[in-house]
Amino acid sequence: MRVAAGAIAKKWLHERYGVTVRGYLAQLGAQKISFKSWDSVDANPFFSPDPAVVPQLETFMDRLRESGDSCGARVNVVAENVPVGWGSRCMDGWTPTSRGDDVHHAVKGVEIGAGFRVHRAEGKRARRRNDAARLCFPTTMAGCWAASRPARTSPYRSALKPTSSIRLPRRTINTRGEAVTVETTGRHDPCVGIRATPIAEAMLACILMDHALRHRAQCADVILPSKLEKPRKIN
């Protein structure tokens, strides 16, 4: 249902505002996948941006399925050409951190812009100079400006946990608090992250469409300038 709604939202956002929402599988288990081209993402079942690694991913999945174990994944999604002004500074941000990824129980962490790497940076490097000619904030801070969002690309990354229903026996407790062993039989899904790319795209598109409609209701389709005016002296 959410993917179907997301398809409608993506189409509406692109036709009305020129916004593009798309994603890809960036990591499967411990194997990182280099970004090569958007053209290959929809051409393979892994949504991999590098077609050369698809045979390796297939071999890894077969081996994992035979062992009865599972792995996690990382999915990257970007929203391009998002107009200035969408979102809210404190109560209801447009990023999937605050709203969309809550519906996917496998998501255990979300990064926006530089994400968790930003804690290592000094302020002078994390807060770069803005380019008035392009009305652009750096991607290190992308997604954090909320209502002053720039009309540029904003990336976010979702970390998905390994599938919990594996065939390997695990220790747990029953409803009486007694130690027992649980083992899942039947259908085995070695990685939920493989199917997560269209879901992540759909949720981001739905959130952006929601904020586009809010902005339209508040501002009556007023279009902000694509370039900032030259600074004027204030007496």
Legacy VTK file of the C-alpha trace (Angstrom):
# vtk DataFile Version 3.0
C-alpha trace
ASCII
DATASET POLYDATA
POINTS 235 float
0.000 0.000 0.000
2.724 2.489 0.975
4.741 1.738 -2.175
1.649 2.335 -4.341
0.971 5.627 -2.549
4.643 6.537 -2.908
4.504 5.958 -6.665
1.671 8.480 -6.943
3.526 10.945 -4.695
6.747 10.624 -6.731
4.860 11.280 -9.963
3.025 14.305 -8.526
6.168 15.803 -6.964
8.133 15.459 -10.187
5.421 16.859 -12.455
4.505 19.802 -10.219
7.815 20.773 -8.588
10.528 18.868 -10.463
11.408 16.891 -7.307
13.069 13.518 -7.839
13.147 10.835 -5.124
15.276 7.738 -5.682
17.334 5.255 -3.705
19.644 2.264 -3.902
21.190 -0.521 -1.833
24.477 0.831 -0.445
25.561 -2.108 1.713
24.563 -5.746 2.187
25.895 -7.181 5.413
29.584 -6.264 5.588
29.880 -5.729 1.825
29.742 -2.080 0.774
28.437 -1.312 -2.705
30.040 1.543 -4.615
27.746 3.930 -6.433
28.325 3.696 -10.185
25.142 4.778 -11.934
21.421 5.265 -11.373
20.797 3.415 -14.633
21.610 0.021 -13.131
19.538 0.386 -9.937
16.248 -0.800 -11.457
17.961 -3.372 -13.681
18.702 -5.912 -10.920
16.742 -7.405 -7.981
19.115 -5.925 -5.391
18.656 -2.286 -6.494
22.444 -2.183 -6.721
24.029 0.886 -8.359
26.976 -1.310 -9.427
25.942 -4.165 -11.758
29.353 -5.810 -11.461
28.752 -6.874 -7.843
25.334 -8.475 -8.424
26.770 -12.013 -8.929
28.678 -11.653 -5.638
25.519 -10.544 -3.854
23.595 -13.509 -5.255
26.287 -15.939 -4.078
26.334 -14.332 -0.646
22.541 -14.568 -0.328
22.501 -18.235 -1.381
25.163 -19.081 1.159
23.347 -17.154 3.873
20.025 -18.837 3.059
21.580 -22.305 3.198
23.136 -21.573 6.577
19.799 -20.428 8.014
21.252 -17.094 9.116
20.460 -13.499 8.074
22.147 -10.110 7.625
21.334 -6.415 7.722
21.614 -3.764 5.023
21.965 -0.048 4.403
19.745 1.832 1.960
20.517 5.324 0.660
17.764 7.614 -0.623
18.104 11.130 -2.024
15.551 13.861 -2.708
16.654 16.237 -5.457
15.403 19.756 -6.244
13.357 20.126 -3.049
11.954 23.693 -2.974
12.888 26.118 -0.238
10.497 26.374 2.700
9.099 22.870 3.005
9.059 21.375 6.493
8.905 22.562 10.065
11.793 23.551 12.278
10.751 21.738 15.432
7.387 19.940 15.500
7.179 17.984 12.263
10.288 17.826 10.125
10.092 16.486 6.572
12.913 14.003 7.032
12.045 10.292 7.407
13.820 10.283 10.781
10.882 11.904 12.477
8.034 10.306 10.577
8.463 7.807 7.760
10.953 5.203 8.927
8.905 4.593 12.070
6.608 2.398 9.993
9.405 0.029 8.988
10.246 -1.914 12.134
13.560 -3.145 10.696
15.052 0.374 10.558
17.312 0.881 13.572
19.230 3.982 12.573
18.970 6.933 10.166
21.663 9.356 9.019
21.022 12.718 7.351
23.741 14.517 5.418
27.084 13.709 7.067
25.231 11.659 9.673
27.208 10.080 12.483
30.506 11.201 10.934
29.765 14.839 11.751
30.658 14.382 15.429
34.322 14.125 14.406
34.328 17.414 12.500
35.169 20.892 13.792
32.555 23.611 13.419
34.520 25.470 10.761
34.436 22.374 8.556
30.914 21.175 9.320
29.404 24.619 8.676
30.784 25.567 5.293
30.240 28.828 3.426
26.858 29.061 1.699
26.801 29.833 -2.002
24.377 32.700 -2.595
24.481 32.214 -6.361
23.094 28.693 -6.063
21.106 29.111 -2.835
22.846 26.023 -1.523
23.719 24.627 1.884
26.369 21.873 2.095
25.187 18.272 2.202
26.864 17.843 5.605
23.981 19.790 7.105
21.336 18.696 4.579
17.988 17.917 6.141
18.779 19.810 9.364
17.547 23.212 8.211
13.884 22.166 8.087
11.837 25.229 7.129
14.822 26.837 5.369
15.473 23.757 3.247
17.467 24.576 0.096
16.508 23.550 -3.407
19.331 21.034 -3.669
20.001 17.353 -3.003
19.399 15.917 0.463
20.629 12.394 1.190
19.589 10.120 4.009
20.689 6.601 4.896
18.737 3.890 6.718
20.311 0.972 8.583
18.149 -2.158 8.660
18.652 -4.951 11.167
19.134 -8.626 10.222
15.957 -10.675 9.901
15.055 -11.991 13.359
13.176 -15.085 12.116
16.140 -17.351 11.342
16.357 -21.150 11.380
19.247 -21.236 13.832
18.213 -22.080 17.430
18.371 -19.173 19.887
17.965 -18.929 23.618
15.006 -16.944 24.959
12.298 -17.098 27.634
8.625 -18.020 27.525
5.658 -16.178 29.059
6.481 -17.674 32.455
10.059 -16.385 32.355
11.519 -19.851 31.832
14.585 -20.400 29.635
13.671 -22.030 26.327
15.073 -22.413 22.818
13.262 -20.978 19.796
13.823 -21.989 16.189
11.889 -20.539 13.224
10.875 -22.996 10.506
9.258 -22.516 7.130
9.896 -19.449 4.989
13.310 -17.892 5.562
14.142 -14.356 4.449
17.912 -13.816 4.770
17.703 -10.004 4.397
14.750 -7.611 4.549
16.978 -4.793 3.316
16.842 -6.064 -0.263
13.170 -5.073 -0.478
13.581 -1.862 1.525
14.691 0.479 -1.276
11.233 1.058 -2.852
9.702 1.335 0.636
12.214 4.007 1.687
11.623 5.905 -1.561
7.871 5.701 -1.094
7.893 6.964 2.485
10.125 9.933 1.660
7.926 10.804 -1.319
4.751 10.651 0.799
6.323 12.872 3.459
7.470 15.416 0.870
4.045 15.465 -0.754
2.466 16.028 2.659
4.700 19.044 3.278
4.195 20.312 -0.269
0.436 20.410 0.341
0.931 22.118 3.700
3.208 24.706 2.134
0.712 25.241 -0.678
-2.106 25.823 1.834
-0.033 28.292 3.857
1.664 30.179 1.025
-0.853 29.866 -1.854
1.765 28.478 -4.265
4.064 31.480 -3.856
7.338 30.574 -5.574
10.499 31.713 -3.798
13.351 33.059 -5.959
15.964 30.543 -7.070
18.707 33.075 -6.334
19.235 35.337 -3.363
19.141 39.087 -3.902
22.302 41.082 -3.351
22.717 42.211 0.278
21.297 45.682 0.886
22.660 48.099 3.430
20.380 48.556 6.420
20.528 51.959 8.112
LINES 1 236
235 0 1 2 3 4 5 6 7 8 9 10 11 12 13 14 15 16 17 18 19 20 21 22 23 24 25 26 27 28 29 30 31 32 33 34 35 36 37 38 39 40 41 42 43 44 45 46 47 48 49 50 51 52 53 54 55 56 57 58 59 60 61 62 63 64 65 66 67 68 69 70 71 72 73 74 75 76 77 78 79 80 81 82 83 84 85 86 87 88 89 90 91 92 93 94 95 96 97 98 99 100 101 102 103 104 105 106 107 108 109 110 111 112 113 114 115 116 117 118 119 120 121 122 123 124 125 126 127 128 129 130 131 132 133 134 135 136 137 138 139 140 141 142 143 144 145 146 147 148 149 150 151 152 153 154 155 156 157 158 159 160 161 162 163 164 165 166 167 168 169 170 171 172 173 174 175 176 177 178 179 180 181 182 183 184 185 186 187 188 189 190 191 192 193 194 195 196 197 198 199 200 201 202 203 204 205 206 207 208 209 210 211 212 213 214 215 216 217 218 219 220 221 222 223 224 225 226 227 228 229 230 231 232 233 234
